[in-house]
Amino acid sequence: MRNIPSPNPDRPFLPAIDIDTRVGVCPHHTRTQTPEQLIAMLDQYDIASAVTYRSEARLRPDQFNAVMRRDAAGSGGRIRYCCILDPGLGAHSLPGEGDLRARLLRERPVAVRVEARSAFVPFTPFFFEHICCVLNELCLPLLIPADELDSYDQLREMAEAFPDMPLVLLHGAMCRTRALEPLLRKLPNFYADFGVMLSMDFLEDLSRAGVGMRQIMIGSGLPAFVPAGSLAVATYANIPLEDRRAILAGTWERLESEIRYDNL
């Protein structure tokens, strides 16, 4: 775990990493147009740092992925660079020259975010092989929002096809626990946030069963959503301290440490 100080030293603090945040001016949210505004919101919730993408990168990925990289580099560790890869553009979603592998090695994002349904591309190995083969080689986490899926079975297909690529489902926990539990139990490279889950029962049941507690993380969806609910669930659920630490930050720190930028 990085030695990140509490934003509020007077309060008890377990480091938390939010794996789903955004800065930028589109589509319409104004609360986190700048990195400084995002960091101010993180401070309100005692969140140490956040995995962040730039909203404008959905329209001009090469230009605004580069902006996001600069924003993260100047944030003092509070913001972690997540790039957006357009399945149609592939390597050209990132600035510079070379194939996707070469550009990722140069850019060094901590995660890649893709949108499938919005790009009219099914989220399957057939259509995403050109991206996911590289992510699999690098052990680089792939983030996919739940509303970009046609079926949760696509998650099983992708996780099985690319076993070294951490596949992270965002905002998919609401009313889907019956689908999430077997995915967590059977697929060691499948992960999920629970930013829209307001019940402690699911976490407590998983903890008692010894299933998935190193595969669940905090992802709020800032600025469209806020992290208060998921932080409360992680803080007050009747689970062991080691599980709580893993959910809040430990699991994401492990995933970052396993990225193979320097160990190819």
JORAZI-V305714 format. One line per field, one symbol per residue. phi: phi as a letter, one per 20 degrees, with the letter a starting at -180 (. if undefined). burial: 1 if it has 24 or more other ideal C-beta (glycine too) atoms within 12 Angstrom, else 0. Layout:
BEGIN
phi: ???
burial: ???
END
This chain:
BEGIN
phi: .feefffcffdgbdgcceebcbcpdcfbfdfcfcgffffffgffdlefbbecdeffffdcfffeffffffgffeemnfddfddddefeelgffdfndoffgffffeflfeaddccdffelcfecggedgfeffffffelefddcfffedebfffffgffffcfeefddedldefmcffefgffffdcfeecbecfddddegfffffffemdmfdcdbebengefccegfffffffdfecfgfffffffbfffgffffefefdce
burial: 000100100000011111111111000000110110111011101111111111111100111111111011001001111111111011101110000110111011111111110010101110110111111101111111110110010111111011011111111111011011101100101111111110000111111000111111111111111110111111101010001111111111101100110000
END
